[in-house]
Amino acid sequence: MLDLKITGGHVVLRNEVRRLDIGVKDGRVVRLEDSLADETAAQHYKADGMHVLPGMVDAHVHFNEPAMGHWEGFATGSAALAAGGCTTYIDMPLNGLPPTVSVAAMESKLKAAEGRSKVDYALWGGLVPGKLDQLEPLANAGVIGFKAFMSEPGGDGEERFQRVDEATLLEGMKLIAKLNRVLALHAEDEAMTVMLAERAASSGKGGALDYAASRPIAAECEAVRQALLMAEQTGCALHFVHISSAAAVELIHAAKAQGLDVTLETCPHYLTLTEDDMMNLGAVAKCAPPLRSKEEQEKLWNALAAGQIDLIASDHSPSPPELKQAENFFKTWGGIAGAQSSLELMVDEGHIKRGLPLPLLSQLLSLNPARRFGLYPRKGEIALEADADLAIIDLNHTYTLKSEQLEQRHAYSPYVGRTFSCHVSATFVRGELVYNHSSLVGARVDDQGKWLRYSSRL
């Protein structure tokens, strides 16, 4: 007998959408057939008329534990992801105290996560000055890869995550190449952004568009060029996070065509918000790199449709609301809180409005991140023997997002007030229902999200 069967849905496979029934046993997909009507199952979910997508694999979130859970924590952040159809996430190493730059720090983070995450998770380690000797132990302990900042990440205190200097970046790349891991990079040229910010301050400029002008596309491209040169010298696999411009995409795509092992992500906010939204909404729409113009946004969509973007991640980076309040835009905390809306935004804007195929969007949201970061074939697509990580989405359900619907720690988002043309109806993690319509389902302790150590094949 099956543990679960899902019937009547349009199943989004790697390269096509088919009307199929799904059978689940012991957390894995064991049947994909035209009909399972005559099969018995302990649970039956009727998905008639809806689409069944692989659960999103969000490779870029900031759940700030240990010690900073009042910003965002595993319980609330993962609840938001579950409500948005995400079934696996990879947590970034900064903002927690201590940041994940040693095995001891990683163990502290795992302790904070244990039994509290609604969905499965993996961890990034950090590449920072003075901690090169920790890269191999962290890799052996199971981190997915390493994250470094080429510009200042912000934050206070001696324990804060440090920007990587050029010598550490080069040596770190050499070590990470030997460890067969990926280095994720926040690519903005520090010298350029500092100079432009100081120039704005000296002129008394402190508005949203002044902030955007201080972090231009040129700063992103300059850092990308430098990192690509180092990758060519070291053989290190690179992943560029939250790329905001088509110009940077072109640089990375050209390097890939020349044989470099390099990928890039963009984020829903760059594809659905512009600098005008940053000006109108305020710091709730502040991020780094900043939102760009409508014209630049269209160029990014064109690059996505052309297959030049590898994956989409939320870069969910919230803070307490008071840190978003300041007269000078430069002094407010930068970070978009949008984990719950990523899948719906991409299906709404990308598929319903722009006509992009669901398999393409699913590859960007699920398959490609799973493959890039060592979670495939267990994660990333609906296939036999893969984990039954599923997002049931209704493409005929229109709703307007309200703050009280948000499951994250602080109920603000630049998408509050936005009308969506689709809605996640249910989310399954390894065949367990963790979200149903507008309510989270309390899973048993042994059914909570599980930590995924790095593996070339789980």
N, C-alpha and C positions, 0 to 999 in steps of 0.2 A: 504493500500500500504506500502511496506517495504521502509525504508529509504535507505537501501543498501543491495545488494546481491553480494556475491562473489561466482563465479561458476568455476567448472572445476578443483579445487585444490585437492591435497591429504592432508587431514586434520589430523593433529597429535593430537589424543585424549590421554586420560590418559594411556591407555594400548594397543592401536592399532593405525594404520594409515589406514584411509578409504577415498575413493573418495566420497566427499560430497559437496553439496552446502550449503552456510551459509546465513541465512537471519537475518538482523539487524533492530531493531526498537527501537527508543529512547535510543540508546547507548548500548542496550543489545542484546545478541544472542537470537533470538526467533524461528528460524527454523534451523534444521540440517537434511537435506534430500538428497536423491539420486539425485534429480533434482528439481531446482526452475526455470526451463526454461520458464514456463508459468506464473510465478509470476511477477507482475510489481514492480518496485523499482525506487526511485528517482535517485539512482546511481547504476552502475553495474561495478564491477571490474572482469575482466576475468583472472583467475589464472591457465589457462590450462597448465598442465604439471608441475606446481610448487607445493611446499609444503606450507601449512598454519599452522604455529605454534602459540601457545599462546605467546603473547608478553613477553619478558624476564622481570622478576622482579629482579632487581639488588639491593640487600640488602646492598651494601657497596660501596658508592661513597663519594668523598670529593669535594663538591662545596663550596668554601671557603668564601661565603658571610655570614654576612655583612662585609664590609670593605676590604676584600681580593679578590674581584672579578677579580683583575688583574692576579691572579693565575688561577682561574677557577670560573665561575659564573653559575647561573641557566640558563641563556639564551643559552650560548655556550655549557655547559656541557650536558644539556638536548637535545640540537640539535644533539650532537654526539650520544647520546643514541638512539634517534629516528632513526637516520640513520643506527644504528646497530640492529634495531628490538626490542629495549627495550621500554616498555610502562609504567613501574612503577619503581621508585627507592626510596631508603631510604638513606637520607643524614646524614653523620656522624657529630658529634657535635664539632669537633676540627677544628682548622685553621681559622675559622671565628673569628672576633673580635666584640663583645665578643663571646667566645665559648658557646655552648648551654647547660649551666649548671644552668640556672634559667629560670623562665617563661618569664621574661622581655627579656632575650637574645633570647629565642625561638620566641617571638613576633617580634623581630628585624629581625630574619632570615625569618620568614613568610612574613614580609613586603617586604623584598628583593626579595622573590620568586614570589610574587603575580603578575599574568598576564605575567610572563616571562618564565615559564617552558613549553616546548613543550609536555611533558608527565606528568602523575600523579606522586605524590611524597608523602612520609611520612618522619618523622624526628626521629632520635635518640636523646635522652638526654645523658648527661655525668655524670659519677660517678667520682668525684674528691675530694681530701681532703678539708674539711671545708664547704662542700655543701650538707651534708647528709639531711639537712632540706628541700632541694629543690626537692628531689626525688618524694615525694608524690604530690606536686603541679604540677610538670612536667608530672607525670602520669595522673593526672586529666585533664591536658590541652591537652593531646592527643598524647604524644610521643609513639612510637612503643615499645621502650625498652631503655636500657641504655648501654653505652660503657665505658670501662675502659682500661687503659694501665698498664700492669705489668712491662713494661720497659719504659724508657724515650721516649716520642713521638716527641721530638725536638721542635724547634721554640724558639722565643725570647720574652721577655717582661713579665710584671707582669700578663697580662691577658691570657697568653698562657695556654693551656690545661695541667693539671698536672698529673704526674704518681700517681697511687693510692698506698698508703702504705698498709701494711698487716692489720692493725687495721681498716682502712677505708674500705678495701675490705670486710672484714668479716662482719662489721656492715652494709655495703651497701647491701650485699647479703641477710641479714636478712630482711631488709626493702623491697628490690625488690621482695623477695618471698611473702611477705604480700600483695604487690601491684599487684601480678599476672602478672609480666612482665619478660622479658628475659634480662639477663646481657650478653652482647657481650664482649669478652676479647681478647686483643692482648697479647698473651702468649709467652713471652721470659723472662728468668731469668736475672734480671738487674745486680746482683752482678757478674754473670759469664761473661756477655757480656762486662761489664765495665773492668773487670780484663783482659780479652783477648785483648780488644782494647788498653788498656794501655801498655800491653806487646808488642803488635805490634808496637805502637808508639815509645817505648823505643828502639826497634830494628831497627828503621828506615823503617818499612814496611808500605806501603800506597797504595798498588795495589788492584785491584778488588778481586782477590782470597784471599788476606790478610783480606779484609773486610769480605768475606764469612766465613773464618776460625774463625773470632771473634764472629760470631753468629751461632754456630753449632747446629745441631739437638738436642744435649744434653740440650742446653739452652731452646729450645722449649718444650721438654719433661718434664724438671724439673718444668717449670711454669705450664704446664698442670696438672701435678700430684698435685701440691699445690692447684690449683683452684678446682680440682675435690674433694679433701679432704674437702675443705671449703663448696662446694656445698652439699656434703653428710651431713655435720653438720647443714646446714641452710635450706636445701630444695629449694634453689634458682635454677631456670632454667638457664642453661648456653648455650651460643653459642660461640664456638671458631672461630674467624675470621682467614682468610688467613693461614690455616694450610699447611705447606710446606713439611711434611715428613710422610711416611707410619708408622714410629714408633709412632708418635703422634696420628695418626689416630687409631692405634691399642689400645692405652691407652683409648681414648675417646669411641671407639666402645665397649671395655670391660666394661667400666663404664655404658654405656647405657644398655648393656645386664644384668647388675646387678640392673637395675631399676632407675638409675639416669635420670633426665630430661635434656638431654644434646644433642646438635647437633654441627656439624662442617661444615665449608665451606673451599673449596680451591679455587684457582683463575686460570684463563686461563694461566697466565704467568708461574705458576709452572708446568703446563701440556704441555706447548709448547716451553718454553725457558729453558736453562740450565746455569750453571755458566760459561761455555765457551762463551755463548752469552753476558753475563755481561762483560767478559774480552774483547770481540771483539767490542761490541757496545758502551761500556763505561757506564756512569751514567744514560743514558736513560733507562738502564735495571737494575738499582739499586733499591732494595726494602728491607724491613725488615718484616719477615725473608728473607734472601737472596735466590736467585735461587740456586738450588742444582745440583748434578751431573746427568748425563743421566741415570745412574743406579737407583738413587733415584727417578727420574721422572717416570721410568717404574714401580717401586713399587707403586707409587701414582696412576697411571692408573689402576693397578691391583686392588687396594683397591676400586677405583671408580666402576669398573666393577662388583666387589663383593658386591656392595651396602653398603659399609662402609662410604661413603661420602654423606652428606645430601644435600648440595647445592653448587652452583658455583656462585661467585660474582666477579666483576671486580677489586675492590679496586682501582678504578680510583683516582689517587693522583698526579696531575700534579703540576708543579711550573714554574715560568718564566725560559726560557732556560739558562739564565746566572747562575742560581743556580746549574745547572748541570755541570758547568765548573770549574774544580779545578785539580791540579796535584795530590793531595792526595785524593784518592777515599773516604776515611772516611769523608771528609769535604764537599762532594757534597750532595745535597738534595736527599733523598731516596723516590721514589714513581714511580709507573708505570702508564703511561697515556695510557690506552687501552680501554676506555669505548665503543668506536665505534665498536670494533672488537670481543667482547666476544662471541656473538651468532655464528658468522661466524667461529671463531676459533674452537668452540666446535663441530659444525656440520661438518666442514672440517676434523679436526683431529680425532674427536671421532666417527663420523658416516661414512664419506666417506672413510677415510683411515683405521680406526680400526674396522669398522663394528658394533659399538655399536648401539642398536636400538634408533630411534628418540624419542619414548616415554620415555625412560630412561633419555636421555639428557634433554628432555623438563621438566621432573619432577625436575631435578637438577636446571634448569635455571628459572623455573616459578612456578610450583605447590608447591614444598616444601618450598621455601621462603615465598610464600603467606600464606601457612598454618601455618608456624612457627611464623610469625609476625603479625597475626591477620588481614590479608587482604583477606582471603578466606571466602566464595566462590565467592565473587565478582571478585577477581583477581586469576590468576594462571592456568586456563585451559579453553579450548574451550568447553563450556557446556551451555545448555539452562539456560537463565536468568543471566548468567555471563556477565560482561562487554565485549563488542566486542573489546578486545585488541588483535591485531593480527599482526603477522610478516609473510609476504609473502616472501619465499626464493626460489631462483632458484638454484637447485643442479647441473645444467649444465652450469653455468655461471662462467668461469674462468677469474680472473683479478688479477693484481698486484697493491697493495695499494700504492698510492702516497701521499705525504704530503699535496698537495693541495686538496685532497679529504676529509681531516679531518675537522670536524665541531667544534672541541673543541677550547678552547681559544688560545692554543699554538700548532702549527701544527708539533708536533714531537711525535713519538711513536716507540717502539722497533719493531713494525710490519710493518713499512714503508719498502717497498721493498719486502715484503713477497707475494707470489702468493697464492691466495685462489681459491679453487675449487667450491665455491658457493658464492652467493651474495644476500643480502637483497634487494628485488625489491620494497617493499612497507611496510609501517607501519601504522596501524590504532589504534587510541586511542578512546575507546568508540564509535567506528564506524566512527570516523572522520579521514580522510587521513592526516597524518602529515609528511609523507616522501614518495616520489615516485621516484624510480630509484636513480639518483644522485642529486636530488634537494629537498630541504625542501619545504613544502607547508605552506604558511602563513595562519594560522588558525585565525578565528575571536577571539576577546578578550574573549567572553564567551565560547569558545571552547578550551581555553588554558588548560594546565595541572592543575589538582585540587589537593589540599591538602587532604590527607587521614588521618584522626584521627584514633587512635587505636580503634578497636572494635573486640570483639570475633566473631562477625558476622556482616559484613557490609551490 
